[in-house]
Amino acid sequence: MIPAPLLARLRQDHRFLLTSHMNPDGDSVGSQLGLARVLASLGKSATIWNLHSASEIYSPLSGFAAIHTGEGPPDGFPGRFDAAIVLECPSLDRTGLADKISTLPLINVDHHLGNQCYGVVNWVDVGAAAVGVMVFDLARALGARVDVETADCLYLALVTDTGGFRFSNATPPAFQAAARMVAAGARVERVSHWLYERQPEAAIRLLGQMLGTLERHHDGAVATVYLTREMFARAGASGGDSEGLIDVPRSIAGVEAVALARELGPDDWKVSLRSRGSVDVESVARARGGGGHRNAAGCRASGELASLLRDLVGKLAAAIESARVD
Ligand SMILES: [Mn+2]
């Protein structure tokens, strides 16, 4: 149920500032752009302000180029705004703009467990697969027209937050919301193309280089790969092109933990670790001065590659064994 005070606020105010968390993901970008269009269709103004710019992947979404980024506020802030709508953000500090944004009345719309309800109006629905779904329901409740571009934004939010309808949040209501978005005009094939079929050639060539280094250890449960500066040069790739490549060895049947060592300089490596389920790679990274989450962590390392990989294999094998005991 959408809280009545939220609808009242959206009907009453006219000039909105929209924001979300740092390093915005597909749900942040899609729900902000979608809501901005919904508000515009109601004759209201909406300016999006994010600390960090979003990935180029989302650039085909309508309004993407108009997103204001950085620490400096947009023109007319704060006087030109009636309220700030904070989307997909469990706590205000995650916006990276808290001290500035909090000068405006805050409207909090989110689906994260543990949301701190920092707004004058709060709508937190932990059952929503994506905030994009909540914005879609909001549009309906406000009597706004959801056009093709708006539907694309909200559908992209839903697709990215459900991992392409592969995660456990791809529930019957999520599929029902998807059906309503597609009925409203969301272009499924086009959004899939934007998200999954626009890789830079250099990233694919770099993947080829990386897969040539694949080794399996500990009865195949541990996979190691590496990327040297020479491989980046051969692929015509830059740092960002290696993002996500580690997911490929992790997808091999039987692999429970993966280490990727990326050469930064002579005997200087950036190590990325990934695992499945209860196998904890965060502790492995932390022991080397790094950090992260249980299934995704990283650290810096110095020294010769072969001994670095040998050490990582031992640590990852131990992490797998301790997860089996638990
Ligand atoms: Mn989300």
Residues whose N, C-alpha, C, O or C-beta is under 5 A from the ligand:
A	BS01	MN	D27 E88 A130 V131 D161
